[in-house]
């Protein structure tokens, strides 16, 4: 029986996106002699870590059939709050980081609570909360970066372990834990059940609202972690942190096989998608193209990814009819 390549790609999107990632990696190494340098690969891995953490949170929400457009602003707000606590208040850096993560959890709880209790659409709601979190960021900083971040935490953003950037190692640890949770535990099975049919899941006794809220909280913590690590990386708490973490995690998730309607996909596939975007953006930089083009490229990738998602779902429905 002849296998339809397109059907194989749709049915097993993680394998498909991994093949695409390998092809793009190989082509990039041929296009630029600098791509495979240890320095450049370290740059790509470090950049992937920050957006990757946000992508893991966004992909988890998308498995539920939800989208949070405020995650980037949560990351930025938590980053500057960590900076304020450590610099302005002289708080222990580790305690400041912990409180920033707790703030991320609180922001996620707000989003998840409103979605679950008031039955609000997450996409619309988080447009509003993104404005709240972003505005709070500017109120606290007045648009001015917070400098003199303690050196004892900077290794989390700048350091390496056996030549591998620390943020990338942290992201990999989180990815392994979340992949196990989603694929090997009852909680993960409940997430997919809710994403496929929330009403049916509720009839089966699954606590839909509680699980949805917990995943929003988790996504908030992931964004806060990315924000705090970025502060450690820069050595300053920039008010602009998180501004680029809005479209990229959604595009990465869809490229990696996480559908916009929920119930399909894995965090691993989403990270593969983030890696594809990161490599493409890196090649743009290596060729000396203006960084302003990165926004256009990211937008095109989002459109293509969502279009492929819609076409693949329509194809599967027609094939099973």
C-alpha positions as CSV (number, residue, x, y, z in Angstrom):
1,X,0.0,0.0,0.0
2,X,1.5,3.3,-1.1
3,X,1.9,5.8,1.7
4,X,0.7,9.4,1.1
5,X,3.6,11.7,2.2
6,X,1.3,14.5,3.1
7,X,-0.9,12.2,5.1
8,X,2.1,10.8,6.9
9,X,3.2,14.4,7.8
10,X,-0.2,15.3,9.1
11,X,-0.7,12.2,11.1
12,X,2.8,12.4,12.7
13,X,3.6,16.1,12.7
14,X,6.5,15.8,15.2
15,X,8.4,13.5,12.9
16,X,7.6,15.8,10.0
17,X,8.8,19.0,11.7
18,X,12.0,17.2,12.9
19,X,12.8,16.3,9.3
20,X,12.1,20.0,8.2
21,X,14.4,21.1,11.1
22,X,17.2,18.9,9.9
23,X,16.8,20.1,6.3
24,X,16.8,23.8,7.4
25,X,19.9,23.1,9.6
26,X,21.7,21.4,6.7
27,X,20.8,24.2,4.2
28,X,21.8,26.9,6.7
29,X,25.2,25.3,7.2
30,X,25.7,25.4,3.4
31,X,24.5,28.9,3.0
32,X,26.9,30.4,5.6
33,X,30.3,29.2,6.7
34,X,29.8,30.8,10.1
35,X,26.6,28.9,10.9
36,X,28.3,25.8,12.3
37,X,30.8,27.8,14.4
38,X,30.6,27.0,18.1
39,X,29.9,30.6,18.9
40,X,27.0,30.9,16.5
41,X,25.4,27.6,17.6
42,X,25.7,28.9,21.2
43,X,24.0,32.1,20.2
44,X,21.1,30.2,18.5
45,X,20.7,27.8,21.5
46,X,20.7,30.6,24.0
47,X,18.1,32.6,22.1
48,X,16.0,29.5,21.6
49,X,15.9,28.9,25.4
50,X,14.1,32.1,26.2
51,X,11.4,31.9,23.5
52,X,11.4,28.1,24.1
53,X,10.2,28.4,27.7
54,X,7.3,30.7,26.6
55,X,6.6,28.3,23.8
56,X,6.3,25.3,26.2
57,X,3.7,27.3,28.2
58,X,1.8,28.4,25.1
59,X,1.8,24.9,23.6
60,X,0.4,23.5,26.8
61,X,-2.5,26.0,26.6
62,X,-3.1,25.3,22.9
63,X,-3.4,21.6,23.7
64,X,-6.3,22.7,25.8
65,X,-7.7,24.8,23.0
66,X,-6.7,28.1,24.6
67,X,-4.3,30.9,23.6
68,X,-2.6,33.5,25.9
69,X,-1.5,36.6,24.1
70,X,-0.2,38.2,27.4
71,X,2.6,35.7,28.0
72,X,5.2,38.1,26.6
73,X,4.0,40.9,28.8
74,X,4.0,38.6,31.8
75,X,7.7,37.8,31.1
76,X,8.6,41.4,30.8
77,X,6.7,42.4,34.0
78,X,8.2,39.6,36.1
79,X,11.7,40.4,34.8
80,X,11.5,44.1,35.8
81,X,9.9,43.2,39.2
82,X,12.8,40.8,39.8
83,X,15.2,43.7,39.0
84,X,13.4,46.1,41.2
85,X,13.3,43.7,44.2
86,X,17.0,42.9,43.8
87,X,18.4,46.4,43.0
88,X,16.0,48.9,44.5
89,X,15.0,47.0,47.6
90,X,18.2,45.1,48.1
91,X,16.4,41.7,48.4
92,X,18.3,38.5,48.2
93,X,18.6,37.8,44.4
94,X,17.3,34.2,44.7
95,X,14.3,35.4,46.8
96,X,13.7,38.1,44.2
97,X,13.7,35.5,41.4
98,X,11.3,33.3,43.4
99,X,8.9,36.2,44.1
100,X,9.0,37.1,40.3
101,X,8.0,33.5,39.5
102,X,5.2,33.7,42.0
103,X,4.0,36.9,40.3
104,X,4.0,35.0,37.0
105,X,1.9,32.3,38.6
106,X,-0.5,35.1,39.9
107,X,-0.8,36.6,36.4
108,X,-1.6,33.1,35.0
109,X,-4.1,32.5,37.8
110,X,-5.8,35.8,36.9
111,X,-6.1,34.8,33.2
112,X,-7.1,31.2,33.9
113,X,-9.6,32.2,36.6
114,X,-11.4,34.7,34.4
115,X,-11.5,32.3,31.5
116,X,-12.9,29.5,33.7
117,X,-15.2,31.3,36.0
118,X,-16.7,33.9,33.6
119,X,-16.4,31.6,30.5
120,X,-14.5,34.3,28.6
121,X,-12.7,33.7,25.4
122,X,-9.0,33.4,26.2
123,X,-7.8,35.1,23.0
124,X,-10.0,38.2,23.7
125,X,-9.3,38.3,27.4
126,X,-5.6,38.1,27.1
127,X,-5.5,41.0,24.7
128,X,-6.8,43.0,27.6
129,X,-4.6,41.6,30.3
130,X,-1.5,42.0,28.0
131,X,-2.3,45.7,28.1
132,X,-2.6,45.6,31.9
133,X,0.7,43.8,32.4
134,X,2.6,45.8,29.8
135,X,1.2,49.0,31.3
136,X,2.2,48.0,34.8
137,X,5.7,47.3,33.4
138,X,6.0,50.9,32.2
139,X,4.5,52.4,35.4
140,X,7.1,50.6,37.5
141,X,10.1,51.4,35.3
142,X,9.0,54.7,33.6
143,X,10.5,53.1,30.5
144,X,14.0,53.1,32.1
145,X,16.1,50.0,32.4
146,X,17.1,48.8,35.9
147,X,20.8,48.2,36.0
148,X,23.4,46.6,38.4
149,X,21.7,43.2,38.5
150,X,23.6,41.1,41.1
151,X,26.4,39.1,39.5
152,X,25.6,35.9,41.5
153,X,22.6,35.2,39.3
154,X,24.0,36.4,35.9
155,X,25.5,32.9,35.2
156,X,22.0,31.6,34.8
157,X,21.7,33.8,31.7
158,X,25.3,34.1,30.6
159,X,27.0,31.0,31.8
160,X,27.7,27.7,30.1
161,X,27.9,24.1,31.4
162,X,30.3,21.9,29.3
163,X,29.9,24.5,26.5
164,X,26.1,24.4,26.6
165,X,24.4,27.7,27.5
166,X,22.7,27.5,31.0
167,X,19.3,28.9,29.7
168,X,19.2,26.1,27.1
169,X,19.9,23.5,29.8
170,X,17.1,24.9,31.9
171,X,14.8,24.8,29.0
172,X,15.7,21.2,28.2
173,X,15.0,20.1,31.8
174,X,11.6,21.9,31.7
175,X,10.8,20.3,28.4
176,X,11.6,16.8,29.6
177,X,9.4,17.2,32.7
178,X,6.5,18.8,30.8
179,X,6.7,16.1,28.0
180,X,6.5,13.4,30.7
181,X,3.6,15.1,32.3
182,X,1.6,15.6,29.1
183,X,2.3,12.2,27.6
184,X,2.6,9.8,30.6
185,X,0.3,11.0,33.3
186,X,-3.5,11.2,33.8
187,X,-3.2,15.0,34.0
188,X,-1.8,15.1,30.5
189,X,-4.5,12.8,29.2
190,X,-7.1,15.1,30.8
191,X,-5.5,18.0,28.9
192,X,-5.9,16.3,25.6
193,X,-9.5,15.2,26.5
194,X,-10.4,18.8,27.3
195,X,-8.8,20.1,24.1
196,X,-10.7,17.6,22.0
197,X,-14.1,18.2,23.7
198,X,-14.4,20.1,26.9
199,X,-18.1,19.3,27.4
200,X,-17.5,15.6,27.0
201,X,-14.6,15.8,29.4
202,X,-16.7,17.5,32.0
203,X,-19.4,14.7,31.6
204,X,-16.6,12.2,32.3
205,X,-15.9,13.8,35.6
206,X,-12.8,15.7,34.6
207,X,-12.3,19.0,36.5
208,X,-12.1,21.1,33.4
209,X,-11.9,24.5,35.0
210,X,-9.3,23.4,37.6
211,X,-7.0,21.9,35.0
212,X,-7.4,24.8,32.6
213,X,-6.6,27.3,35.4
214,X,-3.5,25.2,36.5
215,X,-2.2,25.3,32.9
216,X,-2.6,29.0,32.7
217,X,-0.7,29.3,35.9
218,X,2.1,27.1,34.5
219,X,2.3,29.2,31.4
220,X,2.6,32.3,33.5
221,X,5.5,30.7,35.5
222,X,7.2,29.7,32.2
223,X,7.0,33.3,30.9
224,X,8.2,34.6,34.3
225,X,11.2,32.2,34.2
226,X,12.1,33.4,30.7
227,X,11.9,37.0,31.8
228,X,14.1,36.4,34.8
229,X,16.6,34.5,32.8
230,X,16.7,37.3,30.3
231,X,17.4,39.8,33.0
232,X,20.3,37.6,34.2
233,X,21.5,37.4,30.6
234,X,21.5,41.2,30.0
235,X,22.5,42.2,33.4
236,X,19.7,44.8,33.3
237,X,16.0,44.6,33.6
238,X,14.8,46.1,30.3
239,X,11.2,47.2,30.0
240,X,11.2,45.8,26.4
241,X,11.7,42.2,27.6
242,X,9.0,40.0,26.2
243,X,7.8,42.2,23.4
244,X,8.9,39.6,20.8
245,X,7.4,36.6,22.7
246,X,3.9,37.1,21.4
247,X,3.7,35.7,17.9
248,X,6.8,33.4,17.9
249,X,5.5,30.9,20.5
250,X,2.2,30.5,18.7
251,X,3.9,30.1,15.3
252,X,6.4,27.6,16.8
253,X,3.6,25.6,18.4
254,X,1.6,25.4,15.1
255,X,4.7,24.6,13.1
256,X,5.4,21.8,15.6
257,X,2.0,20.2,15.2
258,X,0.0,21.8,18.0
259,X,-3.4,22.7,16.4
260,X,-5.2,25.9,17.2
261,X,-8.3,24.1,18.1
262,X,-6.8,21.9,20.8
263,X,-6.3,18.2,21.6
264,X,-3.4,17.6,19.2
265,X,0.4,18.2,19.5
266,X,3.2,18.0,22.0
267,X,5.6,20.5,23.7
268,X,8.5,18.7,22.0
269,X,7.1,19.5,18.5
270,X,6.6,23.1,19.6
271,X,10.2,23.4,20.5
272,X,11.2,22.0,17.1
273,X,9.1,24.7,15.6
274,X,10.8,27.3,17.7
275,X,14.2,26.0,16.6
276,X,13.1,26.3,12.9
277,X,12.1,30.0,13.5
278,X,15.3,30.7,15.4
279,X,17.6,29.2,12.7
280,X,15.8,31.2,10.0
281,X,16.2,34.4,12.0
282,X,19.8,33.6,12.6
283,X,20.5,33.1,8.9
284,X,18.9,36.5,8.3
285,X,21.4,38.1,10.7
286,X,24.4,36.2,9.2
287,X,23.6,37.5,5.8
288,X,23.5,41.0,7.2
289,X,19.8,41.6,6.4
290,X,18.3,44.3,8.5
291,X,16.8,43.0,11.8
292,X,13.6,44.8,11.0
293,X,12.9,42.1,8.4
294,X,12.6,39.6,11.3
295,X,9.2,40.8,12.1
296,X,8.0,40.3,8.5
297,X,9.6,36.8,8.5
298,X,7.9,35.9,11.8
299,X,4.6,37.2,10.5
300,X,4.9,35.2,7.2
301,X,5.8,32.1,9.2
302,X,2.7,32.5,11.4
303,X,0.4,32.9,8.4
304,X,2.0,29.8,6.7
305,X,1.8,27.7,9.8
306,X,-1.8,28.5,10.6
307,X,-2.7,28.0,6.9
308,X,-1.1,24.6,6.9
309,X,-2.9,23.7,10.2
310,X,-6.2,24.6,8.6
311,X,-5.5,22.7,5.4
312,X,-4.2,19.6,7.3
313,X,-7.3,19.5,9.5
314,X,-9.6,19.8,6.5
315,X,-7.6,17.1,4.7
316,X,-8.0,14.7,7.7
317,X,-11.7,15.3,7.9
318,X,-12.2,14.6,4.2
319,X,-10.0,11.5,4.4
320,X,-12.0,10.1,7.3
321,X,-15.4,10.9,5.9
